[in-house]
Amino acid sequence: MTRYAMITGASSGLGLALAEALARRGRALILVARQRESLEAIAAELTQRFGVEVLFRACDLGEPLRLSGFLLELEEGERQIDLLVNCAAVRGYGPFLAQDWGQEQDLLELNVLALTRLCHALGNAMAVQGGGQILNVASLAAFQPGPWMASYAASKAYVLHFSEGLREELKQSGVKVSVLCPGAVRSLTRPIPRLAHSGHSLSAEEVSLYTVRALERNCAIIMPGRRNRWLRGCSRLAPRWLARRVAGMVNKAYRPSPP
């Protein structure tokens, strides 16, 4: 029976790069994102280039009812998923009180609730199958408070700690859990803070290659780039008041300009 890797947020940026990296290794894929036209074109291209089966499903995972319907389809279907990559997420920048509450709620629905629900549903299926692997995408922002992107940083801190906890719980079931914590990622299709253009950031392709290799080694926390690992160490050693003040200065100075 064919086993699939399912990638959310696969229509652009890091999700797309991870899909390509896995297809290059001969993995059959299920791509999930909101944009049906983009997914259809990507699926055709990956199939042609790498000779793998690529399925796709257009779904807004941040909509609870649509997510429920999608999970029901997976449960009733016969396709076996042995790798879940939770890459779908939205960002928010600016002072919290100035944000539209609907957008803040959408961020939390997708970054936290949808990711957790997918882990619960597919984690149970993998445990029944006798094994599998889950990769949740967090961020370097998960290691310290994030003034001027408070909800986003907090959502990624949740993903980091949830993934580490889940890893310990699922060890005996044969389900492996890893969490990816990249810094700023260069991508032609996803706007990022201007800091990403300082020459220190990695491309989505570089991050995906590093990640796939780390998954093969079953690494718990995957953090591409020496500079990112150095920054993580600094945030752990610095007093909390200093960490949040520096993070606030950086986020306020480098939040992206409106498109």
C-alpha positions as CSV (number, residue, x, y, z in Angstrom):
1,M,0.0,0.0,0.0
2,T,1.3,3.5,-0.9
3,R,2.1,5.7,2.0
4,Y,1.7,9.4,1.7
5,A,3.3,12.5,3.2
6,M,0.7,15.2,3.9
7,I,1.9,18.8,3.8
8,T,-0.3,21.7,4.9
9,G,0.4,25.2,3.6
10,A,2.0,23.5,0.5
11,S,1.1,26.1,-2.1
12,S,4.0,28.5,-1.4
13,G,7.1,29.3,0.7
14,L,8.5,26.7,3.0
15,G,5.6,24.3,2.6
16,L,6.2,24.2,-1.2
17,A,9.9,23.7,-0.7
18,L,9.3,20.8,1.7
19,A,7.0,19.2,-0.8
20,E,9.6,19.4,-3.5
21,A,12.3,18.0,-1.2
22,L,10.1,15.0,-0.3
23,A,9.1,14.4,-3.9
24,R,12.8,14.4,-4.8
25,R,13.2,11.5,-2.4
26,G,10.4,9.6,-4.1
27,R,7.6,10.3,-1.5
28,A,4.0,10.2,-2.6
29,L,2.3,13.4,-1.4
30,I,-1.0,14.9,-0.4
31,L,-0.8,18.7,-0.6
32,V,-3.2,20.9,1.3
33,A,-3.8,24.6,1.1
34,R,-6.5,27.1,0.2
35,Q,-5.6,27.8,-3.4
36,R,-6.9,25.0,-5.6
37,E,-5.4,26.4,-8.8
38,S,-1.9,26.7,-7.3
39,L,-2.1,23.2,-5.9
40,E,-3.2,21.7,-9.2
41,A,-0.3,23.3,-11.0
42,I,2.2,22.2,-8.3
43,A,0.9,18.6,-8.2
44,A,1.3,18.3,-12.0
45,E,4.8,19.8,-11.9
46,L,6.0,17.6,-9.1
47,T,4.6,14.5,-10.7
48,Q,6.2,15.3,-14.0
49,R,9.6,16.1,-12.5
50,F,9.9,13.3,-10.0
51,G,7.5,10.6,-11.1
52,V,5.7,10.5,-7.8
53,E,2.0,10.4,-7.1
54,V,0.8,13.9,-5.9
55,L,-2.7,14.4,-4.7
56,F,-4.1,17.7,-3.4
57,R,-7.0,19.1,-1.4
58,A,-8.1,22.7,-1.3
59,C,-9.2,23.4,2.2
60,D,-9.1,26.4,4.6
61,L,-7.9,24.6,7.7
62,G,-8.6,27.7,9.8
63,E,-12.3,27.1,9.3
64,P,-13.3,24.4,11.9
65,L,-16.2,23.0,9.8
66,R,-14.1,22.6,6.7
67,L,-11.4,21.0,8.7
68,S,-13.9,18.6,10.2
69,G,-15.1,17.7,6.7
70,F,-11.5,17.1,5.5
71,L,-10.7,14.9,8.5
72,L,-13.8,12.9,7.8
73,E,-12.7,12.4,4.2
74,L,-9.3,11.1,5.4
75,E,-10.9,8.8,8.0
76,E,-13.2,7.3,5.4
77,G,-10.5,7.0,2.8
78,E,-8.0,4.2,2.4
79,R,-4.9,6.3,1.9
80,Q,-2.3,5.7,4.6
81,I,-0.4,8.8,5.8
82,D,2.8,8.1,7.6
83,L,4.2,11.7,7.6
84,L,2.3,14.8,8.6
85,V,3.9,18.2,8.0
86,N,2.0,21.0,9.7
87,C,3.4,24.0,7.8
88,A,0.2,26.1,7.3
89,A,0.3,29.3,9.4
90,V,-0.5,33.0,9.2
91,R,1.6,35.9,10.6
92,G,0.5,39.1,12.3
93,Y,2.6,42.3,12.8
94,G,1.8,45.5,14.7
95,P,0.5,46.5,18.1
96,F,-1.9,43.9,19.4
97,L,-4.7,46.3,20.4
98,A,-4.7,47.8,16.9
99,Q,-5.3,44.5,15.2
100,D,-8.7,43.4,13.9
101,W,-9.9,40.8,16.3
102,G,-11.2,38.6,13.4
103,Q,-7.7,38.4,12.0
104,E,-6.3,37.5,15.5
105,Q,-8.8,34.8,15.9
106,D,-8.0,33.4,12.4
107,L,-4.3,33.3,13.4
108,L,-5.0,31.3,16.5
109,E,-7.5,29.0,14.7
110,L,-4.9,28.0,12.1
111,N,-1.6,28.2,14.0
112,V,-2.8,26.5,17.2
113,L,-6.2,24.7,16.9
114,A,-5.9,23.3,13.4
115,L,-2.4,22.1,13.9
116,T,-3.4,20.4,17.2
117,R,-6.5,18.8,15.7
118,L,-4.5,17.4,12.8
119,C,-1.9,15.9,15.2
120,H,-4.7,14.3,17.2
121,A,-6.5,12.8,14.2
122,L,-3.5,11.6,12.2
123,G,-1.5,10.8,15.4
124,N,-4.2,8.3,16.4
125,A,-4.2,6.8,12.9
126,M,-0.4,6.5,12.9
127,A,-0.5,4.8,16.3
128,V,-3.0,2.3,15.0
129,Q,-0.8,1.7,11.9
130,G,2.2,1.1,14.2
131,G,4.2,4.2,13.5
132,G,4.6,7.4,11.6
133,Q,6.1,10.8,11.8
134,I,4.9,14.3,12.5
135,L,6.7,17.5,11.8
136,N,5.3,20.7,13.2
137,V,6.7,24.0,12.0
138,A,7.3,26.6,14.8
139,S,9.8,29.4,14.5
140,L,12.8,31.0,16.1
141,A,10.3,33.4,17.6
142,A,9.0,30.5,19.8
143,F,11.9,30.9,22.2
144,Q,11.2,34.4,23.5
145,P,8.2,36.9,23.8
146,G,7.4,38.8,20.6
147,P,6.2,42.3,21.1
148,W,4.6,43.7,17.9
149,M,3.9,40.1,16.8
150,A,2.7,38.9,20.2
151,S,0.0,36.4,19.0
152,Y,2.2,34.9,16.3
153,A,5.2,34.4,18.7
154,A,2.9,33.0,21.3
155,S,1.3,30.6,18.8
156,K,4.8,29.3,17.8
157,A,5.8,28.9,21.4
158,Y,2.7,26.7,21.8
159,V,3.8,24.6,18.8
160,L,7.3,24.2,20.2
161,H,6.2,23.0,23.6
162,F,3.2,21.0,22.3
163,S,5.5,19.1,19.9
164,E,8.1,18.3,22.5
165,G,5.5,17.0,24.9
166,L,3.8,15.0,22.2
167,R,7.2,13.5,21.2
168,E,7.6,12.0,24.7
169,E,4.0,10.7,24.9
170,L,4.1,9.0,21.5
171,K,7.5,7.3,21.8
172,Q,6.1,3.9,22.8
173,S,3.5,4.0,19.9
174,G,6.2,4.3,17.2
175,V,5.1,7.8,16.2
176,K,8.0,10.2,15.9
177,V,7.5,13.9,16.5
178,S,9.8,16.7,15.5
179,V,9.5,20.5,15.5
180,L,11.1,22.9,13.0
181,C,12.2,26.3,14.3
182,P,13.6,28.3,11.4
183,G,14.6,31.9,11.5
184,A,13.6,34.3,8.7
185,V,13.2,32.3,5.4
186,R,13.7,33.8,2.0
187,S,11.0,33.1,-0.4
188,L,9.7,34.6,-3.6
189,T,6.1,33.9,-2.7
190,R,6.0,34.9,1.0
191,P,6.7,38.4,2.5
192,I,9.0,38.4,5.5
193,P,10.6,41.1,7.6
194,R,13.3,43.2,6.0
195,L,15.7,41.6,8.4
196,A,15.5,38.5,6.2
197,H,17.3,40.4,3.4
198,S,20.4,41.1,5.6
199,G,22.3,38.2,4.1
200,H,21.9,36.0,7.2
201,S,18.7,34.3,6.3
202,L,18.4,30.9,4.5
203,S,16.3,30.2,1.5
204,A,13.2,28.0,1.7
205,E,15.1,25.4,-0.4
206,E,18.0,25.4,2.0
207,V,15.8,25.0,5.1
208,S,13.8,22.2,3.5
209,L,16.9,20.2,2.6
210,Y,18.3,20.6,6.1
211,T,14.9,19.6,7.5
212,V,14.4,16.5,5.5
213,R,17.9,15.2,6.5
214,A,17.1,16.0,10.1
215,L,13.8,14.1,9.9
216,E,15.7,11.0,8.7
217,R,17.8,11.3,11.9
218,N,14.6,11.8,14.0
219,C,15.8,15.0,15.5
220,A,13.6,16.5,18.2
221,I,14.2,20.2,17.5
222,I,15.3,21.2,14.0
223,M,17.0,24.5,13.7
224,P,18.8,25.3,10.4
225,G,21.6,27.9,10.4
226,R,24.4,28.5,12.9
227,R,23.3,32.1,13.5
228,N,19.8,30.9,14.4
229,R,21.2,28.4,16.9
230,W,23.4,31.2,18.4
231,L,20.4,33.5,18.7
232,R,18.4,30.8,20.5
233,G,21.3,30.3,22.9
234,C,21.4,34.1,23.6
235,S,17.6,34.2,24.3
236,R,17.9,31.4,26.8
237,L,20.8,33.0,28.7
238,A,19.5,36.6,28.7
239,P,17.1,37.8,31.5
240,R,13.5,37.7,30.4
241,W,13.1,41.5,30.6
242,L,16.1,41.9,28.2
243,A,14.9,39.2,25.8
244,R,11.5,40.8,25.4
245,R,12.9,44.3,25.1
246,V,15.3,43.3,22.4
247,A,12.7,41.2,20.5
248,G,10.3,44.2,20.6
249,M,13.0,46.5,19.2
250,V,13.8,44.1,16.4
251,N,10.1,43.4,15.6
252,K,9.1,47.0,15.6
253,A,12.0,48.0,13.4
254,Y,11.8,45.2,10.9
255,R,8.1,44.3,10.5
256,P,7.3,44.1,6.7
257,S,5.9,47.0,4.8
258,P,2.4,46.6,3.4
259,P,2.4,44.9,0.0
